[in-house]
Amino acid sequence: MKIKVTLYVAGKVFDEVVQARNYADARLTALARNPTARVVSVTAVFN
């Protein structure tokens, strides 16, 4: 499933869309791509 993870780094908020099985995997994938980021939200994408 496609999942949008909203991340925060250095005063900027941005979205990372990943393919993952569940929200926890999506969170780990987004943090692997952006190791210094903080996760703001995790939401499924249906389009």
C-alpha positions in Angstrom: 0.0 0.0 0.0 1.1 3.6 -0.6 1.7 5.5 2.6 2.5 9.2 3.0 4.9 9.9 5.9 5.2 13.6 6.9 8.6 14.4 8.2 10.2 17.4 10.0 13.9 18.4 9.6 15.5 21.7 10.5 12.3 23.8 10.5 11.0 22.3 7.3 8.0 19.9 7.0 7.9 17.6 3.9 6.2 14.4 2.7 7.8 11.1 1.7 5.5 8.6 -0.1 6.6 5.0 0.4 5.3 1.6 -0.5 5.0 -0.5 2.7 2.9 -3.3 4.2 1.9 -1.3 7.3 2.4 2.0 9.0 5.3 0.8 11.1 7.2 -0.3 8.0 6.5 2.9 6.3 7.8 4.9 9.2 11.0 2.8 9.3 11.5 3.2 5.5 11.0 7.0 5.6 13.5 7.3 8.6 16.0 5.1 6.7 15.9 7.6 3.8 16.0 10.6 6.2 17.8 9.5 9.4 17.8 12.9 11.1 14.1 13.5 10.6 11.2 13.4 13.0 8.0 11.7 12.0 5.0 14.1 12.2 2.3 11.8 10.8 1.7 8.7 8.8 -1.3 8.4 6.5 -2.5 6.0 3.8 -2.8 7.3 0.2 -5.7 6.1 -1.9 -5.1 7.4 -5.4 
